[in-house]
């Protein structure tokens, strides 16, 4: 048995239907497209969601609420998540993204910044280099012997 001798099991593969190959084939002339109209022409057909000129459903339904296009998505990390790191580790945006982001509950998609919140306990001293740290998290990090360095705002989006 060689690779060039392998064949699929009999009956497992069906030959595709060849249309427009003469009147005697049973699928000639109009090739199964019917006679006249938009769908029988090459390049014919309608776009997805087209309802034949009727007012489409996405325009009939009422629009509610407000979508703020300037909203900033902030990824949330609790100190319980970074408390697992070894002592004296530098915690910054690049370090958090280099480790598995899903482990830190960073939601999938784009976010503008990261914020550390004070949920949980921390006992190891860490160096935090993230712009947004809540006051509760600051107290717990300072109590554990860690430091928080101030970072200027960066405009990069991930």
N, CA, C and O of each residue as an XYZ file, in Angstrom:
632
protein
N       0.858     -1.186      0.000
C       0.000      0.000      0.000
C       0.899      1.242      0.000
O       1.725      1.420      0.895
N       0.726      2.093     -1.010
C       1.483      3.334     -1.124
C       0.498      4.507     -1.143
O      -0.703      4.331     -1.347
N       1.042      5.700     -0.926
C       0.175      6.886     -0.884
C      -0.567      7.090     -2.206
O      -1.726      7.503     -2.211
N       0.101      6.802     -3.325
C      -0.565      7.020     -4.605
C      -1.606      5.948     -4.914
O      -2.341      6.067     -5.895
N      -1.677      4.900     -4.089
C      -2.668      3.846     -4.291
C      -3.910      4.036     -3.427
O      -4.889      3.304     -3.573
N      -3.871      5.033     -2.511
C      -5.021      5.276     -1.625
C      -6.185      5.860     -2.415
O      -5.997      6.774     -3.219
N      -7.360      5.347     -2.195
C      -8.572      5.876     -2.816
C      -9.685      5.895     -1.772
O      -9.697      5.069     -0.859
N     -10.615      6.832     -1.905
C     -11.733      6.850     -0.962
C     -12.617      5.611     -1.134
O     -12.619      4.978     -2.190
N     -13.356      5.281     -0.094
C     -14.253      4.118     -0.144
C     -15.298      4.328     -1.234
O     -15.719      5.456     -1.488
N     -15.703      3.266     -1.861
C     -16.676      3.384     -2.952
C     -18.001      3.921     -2.430
O     -18.536      3.434     -1.434
N     -18.516      4.923     -3.112
C     -19.791      5.523     -2.726
C     -19.647      6.672     -1.739
O     -20.632      7.345     -1.435
N     -18.430      6.914     -1.228
C     -18.272      7.986     -0.240
C     -18.131      9.349     -0.901
O     -18.408     10.371     -0.275
N     -17.705      9.375     -2.160
C     -17.551     10.631     -2.885
C     -18.524     10.665     -4.047
O     -18.612      9.712     -4.821
N     -19.261     11.777     -4.172
C     -20.242     11.895     -5.245
C     -19.744     12.949     -6.223
O     -19.302     14.018     -5.800
N     -19.807     12.674     -7.512
C     -19.352     13.621     -8.529
C     -20.278     14.833     -8.542
O     -21.492     14.696     -8.388
N     -19.696     16.022     -8.726
C     -20.518     17.234     -8.742
C     -21.370     17.274    -10.010
O     -21.019     16.688    -11.034
N     -22.487     17.974     -9.917
C     -23.414     18.055    -11.030
C     -22.905     19.095    -12.018
O     -22.774     20.266    -11.660
N     -22.615     18.693    -13.261
C     -22.120     19.600    -14.293
C     -23.304     20.136    -15.081
O     -23.971     19.392    -15.800
N     -23.561     21.432    -14.941
C     -24.728     22.021    -15.591
C     -24.292     22.786    -16.829
O     -23.135     23.185    -16.957
N     -25.240     22.982    -17.737
C     -24.974     23.749    -18.949
C     -24.077     23.017    -19.921
O     -23.247     23.650    -20.575
N     -24.213     21.702    -20.041
C     -23.367     20.916    -20.938
C     -24.198     20.229    -22.023
O     -23.994     19.052    -22.322
N     -25.110     20.957    -22.593
C     -25.899     20.419    -23.704
C     -27.283     19.972    -23.280
O     -27.515     19.609    -22.127
N     -28.212     20.007    -24.255
C     -29.614     19.684    -23.979
C     -29.773     18.236    -23.553
O     -30.611     17.938    -22.702
N     -28.995     17.334    -24.117
C     -29.130     15.916    -23.819
C     -28.716     15.533    -22.402
O     -29.027     14.436    -21.939
N     -28.020     16.429    -21.716
C     -27.550     16.080    -20.363
C     -28.666     16.175    -19.331
O     -28.535     15.640    -18.230
N     -29.755     16.847    -19.670
C     -30.845     17.041    -18.713
C     -30.659     18.312    -17.890
O     -31.592     18.755    -17.220
N     -29.471     18.897    -17.934
C     -29.206     20.149    -17.217
C     -28.615     21.182    -18.161
O     -27.802     22.008    -17.747
N     -29.019     21.142    -19.435
C     -28.496     22.070    -20.429
C     -29.350     23.310    -20.529
O     -30.152     23.591    -19.638
N     -29.185     24.057    -21.612
C     -29.921     25.277    -21.915
C     -29.918     26.276    -20.768
O     -28.997     27.091    -20.701
N     -30.885     26.264    -19.866
C     -30.924     27.258    -18.790
C     -30.115     26.821    -17.569
O     -29.979     27.593    -16.619
N     -29.582     25.617    -17.574
C     -28.683     25.117    -16.523
C     -29.316     25.163    -15.135
O     -28.632     25.446    -14.152
N     -30.617     24.885    -15.048
C     -31.275     24.810    -13.745
C     -31.606     26.152    -13.129
O     -32.007     26.219    -11.967
N     -31.440     27.253    -13.913
C     -31.683     28.591    -13.364
C     -33.067     29.127    -13.714
O     -33.421     30.224    -13.281
N     -33.841     28.400    -14.467
C     -35.152     28.897    -14.870
C     -35.034     29.823    -16.064
O     -33.959     29.966    -16.646
N     -36.131     30.447    -16.424
C     -36.160     31.307    -17.600
C     -36.343     32.757    -17.193
O     -37.286     33.083    -16.471
N     -35.473     33.615    -17.635
C     -35.517     35.065    -17.402
C     -35.520     35.427    -15.909
O     -35.737     34.579    -15.044
N     -35.282     36.671    -15.649
C     -35.295     37.165    -14.277
C     -33.890     37.421    -13.740
O     -32.890     37.062    -14.361
N     -33.846     38.043    -12.587
C     -32.578     38.482    -12.007
C     -31.664     37.310    -11.647
O     -30.448     37.401    -11.814
N     -32.233     36.228    -11.163
C     -31.407     35.107    -10.705
C     -30.878     34.231    -11.833
O     -29.996     33.406    -11.597
N     -31.387     34.384    -13.049
C     -30.879     33.561    -14.143
C     -29.668     34.203    -14.799
O     -28.941     33.525    -15.525
N     -29.427     35.494    -14.566
C     -28.325     36.207    -15.203
C     -27.019     35.977    -14.444
O     -27.018     35.693    -13.247
N     -25.908     36.106    -15.171
C     -24.620     35.992    -14.489
C     -24.432     37.226    -13.608
O     -24.707     38.349    -14.030
N     -23.970     37.009    -12.403
C     -23.829     38.119    -11.459
C     -25.144     38.546    -10.860
O     -25.198     39.535    -10.129
N     -26.222     37.813    -11.155
C     -27.541     38.192    -10.661
C     -27.755     37.781     -9.223
O     -26.866     37.206     -8.594
N     -28.904     38.067     -8.717
C     -29.238     37.754     -7.332
C     -29.336     39.030     -6.527
O     -29.008     40.108     -7.023
N     -29.778     38.920     -5.304
C     -29.948     40.091     -4.446
C     -29.004     39.990     -3.258
O     -28.543     38.906     -2.902
N     -28.730     41.119     -2.659
C     -27.809     41.155     -1.514
C     -28.464     40.516     -0.287
O     -29.689     40.418     -0.232
N     -27.675     40.082      0.695
C     -28.249     39.504      1.917
C     -29.115     40.535      2.640
O     -28.724     41.694      2.785
N     -30.275     40.110      3.085
C     -31.182     41.001      3.811
C     -32.144     41.761      2.921
O     -33.006     42.481      3.424
N     -32.016     41.618      1.603
C     -32.922     42.322      0.689
C     -34.266     41.636      0.699
O     -34.348     40.411      0.600
N     -35.341     42.437      0.820
C     -36.684     41.876      0.952
C     -37.586     42.276     -0.215
O     -38.788     42.477     -0.040
N     -37.002     42.386     -1.392
C     -37.796     42.660     -2.587
C     -38.370     44.052     -2.633
O     -39.425     44.254     -3.236
N     -37.730     45.003     -2.031
C     -38.216     46.381     -2.044
C     -39.055     46.719     -0.833
O     -39.281     47.896     -0.551
N     -39.527     45.705     -0.105
C     -40.236     45.961      1.146
C     -39.268     46.598      2.133
O     -38.065     46.344      2.077
N     -39.790     47.427      3.041
C     -38.932     48.063      4.043
C     -38.262     46.971      4.880
O     -38.957     46.187      5.526
N     -36.943     46.902      4.883
C     -36.255     45.797      5.559
C     -36.468     45.793      7.065
O     -36.750     46.827      7.671
N     -36.329     44.611      7.659
C     -36.610     44.436      9.087
C     -35.720     45.324      9.954
O     -36.162     45.826     10.987
N     -34.471     45.520      9.539
C     -33.574     46.328     10.365
C     -33.923     47.804     10.324
O     -33.450     48.578     11.156
N     -34.749     48.203      9.360
C     -35.219     49.584      9.336
C     -36.613     49.718      9.930
O     -37.003     50.807     10.352
N     -37.376     48.612      9.968
C     -38.724     48.651     10.550
C     -38.687     48.669     12.062
O     -39.533     49.297     12.699
N     -37.693     47.972     12.656
C     -37.651     47.865     14.110
C     -37.163     49.167     14.731
O     -36.294     49.829     14.163
N     -37.709     49.549     15.892
C     -37.293     50.809     16.512
C     -35.886     50.697     17.098
O     -35.478     49.639     17.578
N     -35.168     51.791     17.047
C     -33.837     51.838     17.634
C     -33.973     52.491     19.008
O     -34.608     53.536     19.151
N     -33.372     51.863     20.008
C     -33.493     52.393     21.368
C     -32.110     52.621     21.953
O     -31.142     51.965     21.568
N     -32.030     53.547     22.875
C     -30.805     53.737     23.636
C     -29.793     54.625     22.944
O     -30.080     55.281     21.943
N     -28.605     54.623     23.512
C     -27.540     55.492     23.066
C     -26.238     54.713     23.097
O     -25.948     54.028     24.078
N     -25.454     54.808     22.040
C     -24.154     54.145     21.993
C     -23.087     55.220     21.987
O     -22.979     55.999     21.040
N     -22.307     55.259     23.039
C     -21.258     56.257     23.166
C     -20.039     55.799     22.383
O     -19.387     54.825     22.760
N     -19.726     56.494     21.295
C     -18.596     56.093     20.457
C     -17.264     56.462     21.101
O     -16.219     55.984     20.661
N     -17.282     57.293     22.122
C     -16.047     57.700     22.798
C     -15.775     56.888     24.056
O     -14.831     57.175     24.792
N     -16.608     55.864     24.306
C     -16.453     55.068     25.516
C     -15.105     54.362     25.526
O     -14.655     53.843     24.504
N     -14.470     54.348     26.686
C     -13.190     53.650     26.834
C     -13.438     52.313     27.510
O     -14.083     52.246     28.557
N     -12.925     51.254     26.908
C     -13.030     49.931     27.501
C     -11.833     49.711     28.406
O     -10.687     49.783     27.962
N     -12.101     49.445     29.667
C     -11.036     49.252     30.638
C     -11.052     47.800     31.084
O     -12.071     47.301     31.562
N      -9.923     47.125     30.928
C      -9.796     45.736     31.374
C      -9.557     45.739     32.882
O      -8.722     46.494     33.381
N     -10.285     44.900     33.601
C     -10.240     44.864     35.058
C      -9.386     43.691     35.522
O      -9.548     42.565     35.053
N      -8.461     43.976     36.466
C      -7.677     42.930     37.112
C      -7.778     43.163     38.606
O      -7.578     44.280     39.082
N      -8.086     42.122     39.338
C      -8.129     42.224     40.795
C      -6.779     41.835     41.372
O      -6.015     41.098     40.750
N      -6.484     42.348     42.597
C      -5.179     42.032     43.187
C      -5.082     40.563     43.568
O      -3.980     40.046     43.754
N      -6.210     39.888     43.685
C      -6.169     38.440     43.938
C      -5.506     37.716     42.766
O      -4.882     36.673     42.957
N      -5.640     38.267     41.548
C      -5.035     37.650     40.370
C      -3.532     37.860     40.314
O      -2.790     36.957     39.929
N      -3.074     39.064     40.702
C      -1.631     39.318     40.635
C      -0.913     38.895     41.915
O       0.316     38.929     41.972
N      -1.665     38.500     42.939
C      -1.038     38.047     44.181
C      -0.324     36.709     43.988
O       0.503     36.319     44.812
N      -0.645     36.005     42.896
C      -0.025     34.705     42.624
C       1.381     34.854     42.058
O       2.123     33.874     41.995
N       1.765     36.070     41.643
C       3.086     36.289     41.041
C       4.187     36.211     42.092
O       3.925     36.423     43.276
N       5.427     35.905     41.670
C       6.535     35.867     42.625
C       6.840     37.255     43.185
O       6.502     38.252     42.546
N       7.475     37.352     44.370
C       7.760     38.660     44.990
C       8.648     39.531     44.109
O       9.453     39.033     43.321
N       8.482     40.852     44.262
C       9.264     41.883     43.568
C       9.161     41.802     42.040
O      10.105     42.162     41.336
N       8.030     41.335     41.531
C       7.797     41.292     40.087
C       7.297     42.652     39.623
O       6.497     43.292     40.304
N       7.777     43.095     38.449
C       7.293     44.332     37.858
C       6.012     44.019     37.086
O       6.029     43.241     36.132
N       4.919     44.622     37.499
C       3.620     44.397     36.855
C       3.288     45.638     36.030
O       2.998     46.701     36.578
N       3.336     45.488     34.691
C       2.932     46.572     33.805
C       2.059     46.015     32.683
O       1.800     44.813     32.630
N       1.610     46.888     31.793
C       0.687     46.479     30.728
C       1.293     45.397     29.839
O       0.624     44.431     29.475
N       2.572     45.574     29.496
C       3.244     44.619     28.612
C       3.359     43.253     29.280
O       3.159     42.228     28.630
N       3.679     43.231     30.565
C       3.842     41.968     31.300
C       2.513     41.229     31.384
O       2.472     40.008     31.227
N       1.430     41.954     31.628
C       0.114     41.324     31.759
C      -0.333     40.750     30.418
O      -0.948     39.684     30.376
N      -0.029     41.449     29.316
C      -0.414     40.954     28.006
C       0.467     39.804     27.542
O       0.034     38.973     26.744
N       1.711     39.750     28.043
C       2.596     38.658     27.629
C       2.181     37.335     28.258
O       2.283     36.280     27.632
N       1.707     37.402     29.514
C       1.143     36.212     30.144
C      -0.238     36.007     29.530
O      -0.777     36.927     28.915
N      -0.808     34.840     29.684
C      -2.116     34.542     29.110
C      -3.141     35.573     29.584
O      -3.470     35.596     30.769
N      -3.660     36.436     28.683
C      -4.600     37.472     29.112
C      -5.890     36.907     29.699
O      -6.505     37.534     30.561
N      -6.307     35.715     29.234
C      -7.557     35.150     29.752
C      -7.414     34.714     31.195
O      -8.402     34.636     31.925
N      -6.179     34.426     31.616
C      -5.964     34.044     33.011
C      -6.270     35.213     33.939
O      -6.618     35.017     35.103
N      -6.139     36.425     33.421
C      -6.410     37.617     34.227
C      -7.770     38.209     33.923
O      -8.026     39.367     34.254
N      -8.646     37.441     33.300
C     -10.011     37.871     33.000
C     -10.062     39.129     32.147
O     -11.021     39.896     32.227
N      -9.024     39.348     31.322
C      -9.099     40.471     30.401
C     -10.023     40.052     29.278
O      -9.764     39.084     28.562
N     -11.110     40.801     29.135
C     -12.115     40.393     28.167
C     -11.553     40.420     26.753
O     -10.671     41.216     26.428
N     -12.075     39.545     25.936
C     -11.627     39.445     24.558
C     -12.024     40.717     23.816
O     -13.108     41.262     24.028
N     -11.162     41.164     22.973
C     -11.454     42.354     22.188
C     -10.548     43.504     22.558
O      -9.569     43.339     23.286
N     -10.888     44.669     22.044
C     -10.037     45.832     22.255
C     -10.337     46.476     23.594
O     -11.485     46.527     24.037
N      -9.285     46.966     24.227
C      -9.467     47.754     25.428
C      -8.437     48.859     25.422
O      -7.368     48.732     24.824
N      -8.778     49.966     26.107
C      -7.911     51.123     26.090
C      -6.920     51.108     27.239
O      -5.799     51.600     27.105
N      -7.329     50.546     28.363
C      -6.444     50.588     29.519
C      -6.745     49.440     30.469
O      -7.708     48.694     30.291
N      -5.901     49.320     31.476
C      -6.051     48.279     32.492
C      -6.198     48.968     33.841
O      -5.529     49.966     34.109
N      -7.073     48.437     34.690
C      -7.230     48.987     36.036
C      -7.135     47.858     37.040
O      -7.704     46.785     36.843
N      -6.409     48.109     38.122
C      -6.277     47.124     39.193
C      -7.238     47.511     40.300
O      -7.208     48.633     40.805
N      -8.103     46.553     40.675
C      -9.069     46.766     41.751
C      -8.657     45.971     42.980
O      -7.825     45.068     42.893
N      -9.239     46.306     44.122
C      -8.783     45.749     45.393
C      -9.502     44.509     45.869
O      -9.512     44.251     47.073
N     -10.108     43.723     44.985
C     -10.787     42.504     45.419
C      -9.757     41.424     45.704
O      -8.924     41.115     44.851
N      -9.809     40.858     46.882
C      -8.872     39.798     47.265
C      -7.803     40.309     48.209
O      -7.812     41.474     48.607
N      -6.897     39.441     48.556
C      -5.801     39.775     49.468
C      -4.479     39.580     48.756
O      -4.367     38.775     47.831
N      -3.474     40.333     49.202
C      -2.132     40.210     48.639
C      -1.121     40.221     49.779
O      -1.232     41.010     50.717
N      -0.141     39.338     49.686
C       0.875     39.260     50.753
C       2.289     39.408     50.206
O       3.234     39.543     50.983
N       2.459     39.384     48.869
C       3.794     39.508     48.289
C       4.027     40.933     47.808
O       3.115     41.547     47.256
N       5.246     41.482     48.007
C       5.522     42.839     47.521
C       5.718     42.839     46.005
O       6.530     42.080     45.477
N       4.972     43.692     45.315
C       5.064     43.804     43.865
C       5.290     45.260     43.483
O       4.908     46.172     44.217
N       5.914     45.468     42.326
C       6.073     46.810     41.777
C       5.044     46.990     40.677
O       5.113     46.322     39.646
N       4.098     47.882     40.886
C       2.991     48.091     39.956
C       3.309     49.323     39.112
O       3.595     50.395     39.645
N       3.255     49.159     37.800
C       3.518     50.267     36.880
C       2.341     50.398     35.929
O       2.516     50.388     34.710
N       1.131     50.523     36.492
C      -0.104     50.672     35.721
C      -0.769     51.969     36.160
O      -0.783     52.298     37.346
N      -1.321     52.706     35.193
C      -1.845     54.040     35.462
C      -3.024     54.030     36.427
O      -3.087     54.861     37.333
N      -3.962     53.096     36.244
C      -5.183     53.100     37.037
C      -5.139     52.038     38.134
O      -5.162     50.840     37.854
N      -5.077     52.491     39.374
C      -5.113     51.593     40.526
C      -6.110     52.185     41.508
O      -6.004     53.359     41.862
N      -7.074     51.393     41.954
C      -8.080     51.909     42.875
C      -7.453     52.176     44.242
O      -6.387     51.655     44.567
N      -8.146     53.006     45.040
C      -7.606     53.383     46.352
C      -7.522     52.179     47.281
O      -6.581     52.070     48.068
N      -8.503     51.265     47.200
C      -8.463     50.062     48.029
C      -7.290     49.169     47.670
O      -6.644     48.589     48.543
N      -7.019     49.063     46.356
C      -5.883     48.264     45.907
C      -4.571     48.903     46.325
O      -3.622     48.199     46.671
N      -4.502     50.240     46.297
C      -3.291     50.953     46.734
C      -2.959     50.632     48.183
O      -1.809     50.354     48.524
N      -3.973     50.673     49.023
C      -3.760     50.400     50.456
C      -3.238     48.983     50.667
O      -2.311     48.774     51.450
N      -3.824     48.014     49.979
C      -3.419     46.618     50.172
C      -2.013     46.350     49.620
O      -1.246     45.588     50.208
N      -1.682     46.981     48.487
C      -0.351     46.794     47.899
C       0.716     47.432     48.787
O       1.785     46.856     48.990
N       0.420     48.635     49.320
C       1.362     49.300     50.228
C       1.543     48.505     51.513
O       2.653     48.412     52.037
N       0.451     47.929     52.027
C       0.524     47.138     53.258
C       1.359     45.875     53.070
O       1.977     45.389     54.017
N       1.377     45.340     51.836
C       2.158     44.137     51.554
C       3.624     44.455     51.282
O       4.437     43.548     51.104
N       3.966     45.766     51.249
C       5.354     46.157     51.005
C       5.645     46.448     49.559
O       6.809     46.612     49.192
N       4.628     46.518     48.720
C       4.814     46.793     47.303
C       4.858     48.280     47.013
O       4.574     49.099     47.887
N       5.211     48.626     45.792
C       5.261     50.028     45.380
C       4.428     50.222     44.124
O       4.281     49.314     43.305
N       3.880     51.441     43.989
C       3.093     51.800     42.813
C       3.758     53.005     42.174
O       3.826     54.077     42.775
N       4.249     52.827     40.951
C       4.886     53.919     40.222
C       3.861     54.579     39.319
O       3.068     53.902     38.665
N       3.881     55.913     39.285
C       2.931     56.631     38.437
C       3.371     56.529     36.979
O       4.557     56.630     36.667
N       2.398     56.328     36.094
C       2.653     56.169     34.666
C       1.848     57.223     33.930
O       0.683     57.461     34.245
N       2.475     57.851     32.948
C       1.743     58.823     32.123
C       0.789     58.074     31.204
O       1.012     56.914     30.859
N      -0.272     58.758     30.819
C      -1.288     58.134     29.979
C      -0.740     57.879     28.592
O      -0.129     58.758     27.984
N      -0.958     56.676     28.093
C      -0.539     56.338     26.730
C      -1.779     56.180     25.869
O      -2.827     55.754     26.355
N      -1.665     56.521     24.592
C      -2.829     56.507     23.700
C      -2.945     55.234     22.893
O      -3.831     55.135     22.043
N      -2.085     54.256     23.124
C      -2.138     53.037     22.321
C      -3.343     52.180     22.690
O      -3.728     52.081     23.855
N      -3.925     51.564     21.667
C      -5.097     50.708     21.854
C      -4.691     49.289     21.493
O      -4.013     49.073     20.488
N      -5.101     48.318     22.306
C      -4.757     46.919     22.036
C      -5.931     46.220     21.419
O      -5.851     45.031     21.113
